[in-house]
């Protein structure tokens, strides 16, 4: 793995030192923007299809979730533009406040949150349900990037030491403990993978990475042994190991998801025409199992296109990381790529039966305001980093 250098980027020739200058304007990363908007558009159609025949969800209005998702998309776009247009220095100044707000939200969930599907993860604010754990993913990435940047980018040629690694782990540990107490196992797995990726990209030593891997395995075994996980969560893992153990109980979701994806064939049964989808056999199909709608109604070709678009988004995030001219931007962009990459793999994997069912949304595709809002905030940050690196903003 290539480790990001801590050495400050050299100043391009001809740029005045110590004064603001307007540089050329190459524009946004339009490939990233187009791929993301395509995912959001496809996701909105899939959510509409998954809910239009579900009177138990819509109250008899087949367009109810379409309207809700369009509102979510509009709010997400506003959030993206707000972050994109924010001065890069203010992004770093506001990062600690975003982290504190995220932790406060996680605490509020434990005190006054709503329990849905066995996890106390939601806050009811007016007519909206907010899941603070979704925002915690971005807050941890930004917080860790800020810590390593503030401590290392002014020290010419020096790498990330043990003190920086410990500080980054503390930043991640506070939200992680609060998420584990909910308990939200899916978000915990995504957060763990993201933290590991950020540490590796930032330049943490191999001993640290190996030690954290062993600690993670020991922690997982301990969580099961001490009863931290709920019985239904343990049953899901057992059903993943042995799919035939409880096909009508813990293994029902996976079994129905496989049937739905298998029904699609090469080109699918057609949007709004999926037999499993219209019958409502797959639980949580508009949220965690949205990929099964793509598999059944759009077939292998449509589901493959969805995966390709996700790959493009992750590729562009990594490209922005590689081109960033400061350590904060490099680590933050790479951390976002790790977050989206593992979460997409986990979501699609559980729909195909190659990962245990843990309940995480598919980025930019699944229904849910919190997931979409966090994703659009991260997209705005990526574009902000890209514009600064390319010379779009004033220095």
N, C-alpha and C positions, 0 to 999 in steps of 0.2 A: 504493500500500500504506500502510495506517495504521501509523505507528510508535508503539510503546509509549512512553508518557511515563516519564521517570525521576523525576518528582516523587512524593514519598511520598504515599500516600493519606491524606486528612484523617480525623481520628479522629471517629467518630460522636458526636453530642451525647449527653451523659449517661453516657459511659463513664468510669469513674474512671481517672485518670492515675497511673502508678507503682504500681499494685496489681492483683492478679489479680481478674478478675471473670468470672462465668459468664453467657454470653449465651444467647439463645434457641437452640433446637435444631431447625433445619430438616431435618436428616438428610442422607443421602448424595445424590449425583446419581443417582437411580434410573433415569433414562433411559439414562445411560451404562452403569450396571451391567447393566440388562436387555439392552441391545443387545450388550454384550460376552459375557454368559453365553449369549445366543442363538447368537452366532458360535461359541463354544466347543462348544456342544451340537451344532450342525450339523457343525462340523469333526470332532468325535469320530465321528459317524455316517458321514461321508464317508471318514474314515481306515479305519474298520471295513469299509466296502464295498470300498475300494481294495485291501485286504490279505486279505480273507476267503478269496479263491480263489487266493491266491499262495502255494503250498506252498514255493516257494523262499525266501520271506521268513519264513513262519510256522512252518516245520518240520512242517506238516500240521495245526496247530491254528488254525482259522479265527478264534478269538477272542483270539489272542495279542496283537495290536496294540491291540485294544480295551482289554484289561486294562492294557497299558502306558500308553495314553493317559489312562485314568481315574486312574492313579497320578500322571501328570504334572499333570493338572488339580487333583488334591487338593493336591499340593505347591505348585502355582501359587496356589491360593486361600489357603493358609497364608502364603505370601510377601506376597500382596496385603494381607491383614489386618495383618501385622506392620508394613508400611510405613504403612498407613492409620492405625494406632493410635499410631505414633511421634510424639512431640512435635515440632512444626514446627522448633523450635530445634535439636533433635537431628538432624533431617534435614539441616540445613545443616552441622552439625558433622561428621556422618558422610560427607558427600558427597566430601571429599578422600580418605577411606579407600577408598570404593567405586571412585573413579577409579584409585587406586594398585593396588588389587586387580585391576581390569580390565586394566591395563597388564601387571601381573605374569603374569596368565593368558595374555596374548598372547605374552609372552616364552617362557613355558613351552611353548606350542604349537610355537614354532620350534625349541625344544631337544629336546622329547620328545613331540611330538604325532604323531597318526596321520594318514596321508594317505588321504582318501576322495574319489573322483571328481576326482582331480588336484589337490586343494587340501589343504595341511597345516594343517587348521583345528580338529582335535579332540583333546581330552584324554580318556583312558580312566581314569575314577575308579571303582574297584570294578566294578560291572556297568553303569555309566552312561557315555554319551559326552557330554561337555560341550563346547560351542562358545563360547569366551570372546568371540569377535567379536560375538555377539548381545548380551552384556551391555555391550560397549564402546559400543554405540549410545546406551544410556541413560546410561552414565557420561560420555560426551562432552557430551550435552545438559545434564546436571546440572552438570558441571564448568564449562561455558561460562556457564550461568545464574548460578552462584555467583560467578564472576570479575566479570561485568558488574554484578551486584548489589552486591558488596562495594565496588567502586570508584566506583559512581555514585549509589547510592540515598541517600547522605548529602549529596550535593552538589546543593543545591536548583536546579532549572531547567537543569542542565547535561546535555548529551547524551553519547552514546558517542563518545569521541575515538579517535585513532589508537592510543594506547597500549592502550586497552581491546580494540580490534580485534586488535592483535598478540597480546595475552595470550590472547584467545579462540582465535586460530588456532594458537598453540603448544599449547594444551590439546588441540585436535583433531588436530594434526599427529603427535603421538607414537603414538597408536593407529593412525592412518591409515597411517603408514609400516610398522608391524608387520603390519597387515592386508594391505598390498600385497605384502609379502615372502612371504605364505603360498603363492600369491597367491589372495585371495578377491575377485574382481572385483565380484560382486554386492553384497557388504557394503560395498565401497569406494564404489560408486555411491550406495547408500542413505546412507552416512555423508556423502558430499560434498553431496548434496542437503539433508540435514538441517542441516549446518553452514551452508550458504548461507542456508537459511530462518531459522535462529537469528540469524545476523548481521543479516539484513534486518529481522526483527521487533524486535531489540534496538536498532536505530537506526543501524547502520553507514552511512557516507556512500555516495552513489551511485558515486563514483570507486572506492571499495574494492570494491563489488559488481561493477562492470564489470571492474576489474582481476583479480579472482578468477575471473570467468567466462573471461576470455582466458587466464589462467594454467591453468585447468582444461583448456581445449581444447588448449593447448600441451603440458600434461603427458600427456594421453591420446595425442597424436600421438607424443610422445617415448617413452612406454611401449611402444608398438608398434614404433617404430624401433629401440629399444635391446634388444628381446627380453625385456622384463620380463614380458610376458604369455606364457603357454604357447601352443604351436601350436594346441591344440584351442580355446582361447579366441578366438584370432584367426579361426579357421575359423567359429566361431559368428557373429561379427560379419559375416564375408563372406557367410554363408548368410542372414543377416537382410537384407543389402542385396540379395542375389540368391537368393531362396528355391529356385530350381531348380538351384542350383549343385551341391549334393551331397545329394539327397533321402534317400539311404540311409546317409549319414554324419552330418556336422555338422547337416544340416537335418532329420534324422529326427524329433527330439523335437518340433519345431514342426509338422511335417507331421502326425504322429499326434495331437498336441494339437488341431489344427484339425478333424481328422476326428471326434474324440471329441465336441468341443463341437457340431459340426454335426449329429451323430447325435441330439442331444437334442430338436431341434425346439422347440415352444412349451412343452410340459409334461413333456418328458423320457421316458426309457424306464422309469423307476421305480427307486427305491433298491434297490441290490444286483442290478439287472438290466441294467446298461449293457454292451453287447456289447464295446466296446473295453476297458472297465475289467475285465471278467471274464476277458478274454483276455490281459491284461497287456501290451497293445501300447504303452502310453504309459509311458516310463521315469520313475522317481521320481514316480509318480502320487500316492502318499500324502504326499509332502513338497512339492517345488517345484511340481508340476503338479496339486495337489489341486483347483484350480478346474475342471479338465477333467472331474472326477467330477461336480461340481455341474452343469456344462453338459450332460453326457450323461444323467445320471440324473434331474435335477430340471428340466432344460430352461431355456428363456429366463426363465420365471417364477421358478424357484428360484434361478438364477444372479443374476437381477436383485435378488431379495430379499437375497442375500448381499452384493451391492454396496451396496444401500440400508443394510443394517446397518453396514457399514464406514463409509459416509458419516455415519451418525448418530454413531458413535463419534468420528470426526474432528471433527464439528460440536461435540459436547459438550466435547471437549478444547479447542477454540478458544474456546468460551463460558466455560469455566473460566479460561482465560488472560485473557480480557477482564474478568472479574469479580474477578480476584485483587487483593489489596490490598497486595502488595509486588512488587518488580521480579523477585526470584528466582522467585516463583510464576508470574508472567506469562510470563517467558522460558522456563522449564522446561516449562510446559504447552503453549505454542505450539511448542516444539521437539519434544515428543512427537507433536503433531499432524502436523508436517512429516515426522517419521520414519515414522509409520504410513501417512500419505497417499502418500508417494512409494513406499514398499515395496509397498503394495497395488497401486498403479498399475503398478509394474514387474512384479510377479508375474502379475497378470491380463493385462497387455499381452503378456508373452512367451507366455502360453497362447493368445492370440488372434492372435499373429504381428505385433503392432504395436510390440513391443520385442524387443531381442535376448535370447537365452537366457543368463542369468547365474547362476541358481541362488539365489534368495532365497525364503524361506517367505512364505506369506500369513498376515498377523498373526491370531492366535487360531484359525486354521483348519487350517493345515498340521500334520502330525505332527512332533514334536520337542520335547524337554524344554527345551532352552536358549532357543529362540524363545518358547515359552509362558511360561517363568519370567521372562524379561526383560519380556515384555508385561504380565504380571500385576504385576510390581514397578512398572512405569510406571503401570498402572491405580491401584495403591495410592497412588502419589505424587499423581496427579490428584485422587483423592478426598480426600487429606490437604490439598491446596491448597484444594479446594472447601469443606471443612469449616471451615478456618481463615478463609476469606474470608466465609463465611456466618455465622460466629459460633458454630460448634458447639464449638470447643475453648476451653480456658481460656487467657487471656493473662497 
